[in-house]
Every structure is written in C-alpha cells, then in structure tokens.
Amino acid sequence: MDSWIIWIILAAALGVAEIFTLTAALGILSVAALLTAGVAAVGFPPALQIIVFVLAAGAGLIGVRPIAMRHIRQPPAQRFGVSALVGKPAYVTREVTGRDGRVRIGGEEWSARAYDETLVIPPGATVDVIEIEGATALVYPRE
C-alpha cells in the first residue's frame, strides 16, 4: 500500500476523532497528516514524510491551537434588563405579602409580592429578588 494512502487514512481517523472530542488538537494533527499525504504522493522518502508531519503538527499545536481555543471559549453570559435583577438584594419600603407590596431594587422602586404567599415581610427588611413577573418582583426574605 502506498504511504500517501496510509496518511489519508490517518487524517480521516484523526478528523473523526476530532468531531467527538472538540479539542482542536486532533483536527490540527489531521491537517498535518493531509499535508504529509501530499508530500508522500509527490514521492518523498518516509523519513522526510515524518519530518513534515512533525513540523506541521508542531506548528499547528503551538501556533494555531491557542488561537482556536480562545475563539472556542465563550465568555459567561451577561444578563441585561430585568433578568439582571434576579438574585439582587432589595429593601422593603411597604409591607410585602403574597398579594402586593413595594421594594427598592438598586435605587428603583418596584411593586412586589412574596414568593411564598403565606409570608408577610415588614418594611425595612432586606429581601432577595427571586423572579421578575412583568413589573412585579417576587421576593423572599433573607435569613
């Protein structure tokens, strides 16, 4: 069997393995094997084929992989608008029950309800915003 066919088979196997791992390393090795298959098809000796593979793989792993990994990693999702208020502390300005109440969240006054409808939270208490429903904050008292 010609050596270029072996390199093509190796490149295909590494490419399939990359699909399952998503590390970028096996994909880079697959590309290096494809380059080596081209060199082997031209008729270069096996020693030179190995050198081409090692150089291509090394250049890819040292030069390309760090760049690819920076693009693969996503920054944590940022919350905007009312969803950013969930988890924030709030100050009760008017008694909060399961039906109504008022709280101050980050300088803004919001209508509020107790997350647990049996609770009555007195003015001056600090609560956590559990959820926002329309223009109403569902809150729960801090312990």
N, C-alpha and C positions, 0 to 999 in steps of 0.2 A: 504494500500500500504506500502511495506517495506521502511524503511528510506533510505537504500542504493540506491534504485531506484530514490528517490527524489534528493539525492546528485548527481547521474549520470545526471539527467535531468538538474539540476542547472549547473553542469560542462559543459554540452553541450551548454546551453544557454549562459553562460559566454564566451565559446570558440567562438561561432558565433559572439557575440558582439565584441570580440577582433579583429576578422577579419575586421570589419568595422571601428574600432577606431584606431588600431595600436598604442596603448599606452603602451602595455606590462602589465599594471595593471590588466586588466580583464583576460588576459591569466594566470597570476600568481594566481588569485582567482580561475580560472577554475582548475588549477592543485591542489590547496588546496582542492577544492570540490571533486576531484577524490581521493585524499588521504583519505579524510573523508568518502567517499563511501566505500573504503576498510576497514576502521575501523568499519563502520556500518555493513558491510557484515559479519564481524567476530562476531558481536553481542554485541558490547559495547553499553552502555546506551546513550541516546540523550545528556545528559549533557557532557559526555566525547567526544562525536562527535563534539559538539560546541567548546570545548576547543581545540581539534585537528585542527579544521578548523581555529580558530583564531590564533593559534600558527603558523600553516603552512602559512597562508596568511600574517601574520606579518613578519615572517622570509623572505618570498619571496619579499614582498614590501620593506622591509628595506635593505635586503642583496642583492637580485638578481636584482631588478628593476634598481637601479643606474648603475650597470654594463651593463645591457642590453641597457639602454638609451645611454650610452657612445658609444656603438657599432652601434646603430641605427643612431645617428647623424653623418653626413658626413662633413668633413672639406670643406670649399669653394673650388671650382675647381680652380686649378692653371693653368695659361696659359703659354705655353712654345713656343719657336721658334718665328716665325714671328707673330703669333697671340698675343704674349705678347707685340708687338709694337703698336697695335691698342690702341688709346687713349693717347699715349705718345706725348709730345711736340717735335717739330723738328725745326731746324734752316735752313732757305733757303739760300743755297750757290750760286745758279744760278737761275735766274728768272723762276718761275713755271707758266705754262699755262695749258690749257686743253690738250695739246699735249706732253709737256716734261718739264724738269727742274731737279734740284738736291737739295737734302736736307740732313742735317746731323741729324741722329737719334741716340742718345746715343753713339756718337763717331764714328759711321759708316756713310759713305756717300751712299745715295740711290738715284736711279732715282725716279722722282716724277711727278705726274700730279695733276692738281687742280681737286677737287671733282666736283666742278661746272665748267663746261668747258668754261664759259664766263669770269671767273676770271683770272687776271694776278697778281701774287704775286711777289713783288720785292725782290731782295737779301737783307738779313739782317732781314727779317720779321720772326716772330715766328708763326708756324702753328701747328695744331693738326693732327695726323695721324688718318684718318677715316677708312681706309681699306688697306689691302695689296693684290695686284693682281700680282701674280708671283713675280718678283723682282722690282716692282714699287709700291711706296707708294702713295695712294690717300690722298691728304691733303686738309685742309680747314683753312683759316686764323683765328687767334684768334682775338677777338674783344677787 
